[in-house]
Amino acid sequence: MKDIDETRAPLLDHLIELRRRLLWSLAALAAAFGVCLYFARPIFAFLVQPLLKAGQGRLIYTDIFEAFFVNVKVAFFAAIMVAFPIIASQIWKFVAPGLYKNEKQALLPFLLMTPVLFGMGAALAYYFAMPVALHFLLGFQGNVGGVQQEALPGIGNYLNFVTKFMFGFGVAFLTPVLLMLLERAGIVTRDQLVRGRRYAIVIVFVIAAVLTPPDIVSQLLLATPLILLYEFALIAIWFTEKRRQKKASAAAAEEA
């Protein structure tokens, strides 16, 4: 019991500590929101670059308040990303005292991997998936039966498209972390994950259908890396299993 923090605080103290961590998290989010709201237009200018590269140089808004609320949503979207390290650290400071030393050593790397993998997923969405999807979706413009069909995306509609793509890909890239945590906790084993590969592929396509616009190109762009990440998680779990077996064998040899 020495490797766990000696803090057996009553429930009220835990609630006070939880409130303190929540207040720090909300303060960080509010401060980030204020800064991001000031820079909302440059941030949105960055987000519209895939649309511009796809050949669409025009966005419209029909609701008089829509442009203002888009700036607010952009600021909130950016603030969550900016404040995430502080929020994650507050969560860790609240949870860590109740963990054993080996549990901390197991959980901390996964917590550090989370923003990296999320950023990789968001970057893949922004630099690759979104331009491909936009080229496909905007390709329906042109003459249809003598009528000129033209895309005039609204700024609110486009922002929803961007956030759905980036958050969808970012969360999807956390798949290895989730699977490795489940295996570490003993909820699933690597053999179960290998046997359930075909079901996982079906679930992947369902997730892709929910997190992306309703077109097959967008779904494939998300489903393909998800399947690859599933295989990567299996390989990573295999290495961690081997490492644990070596440590267990070394400990048994020392005891003998």
Order of alpha helices (4+ residues) and beta strands (2+ residues): alpha-alpha-alpha-alpha-alpha-alpha-beta-beta-alpha-alpha-alpha-alpha-alpha
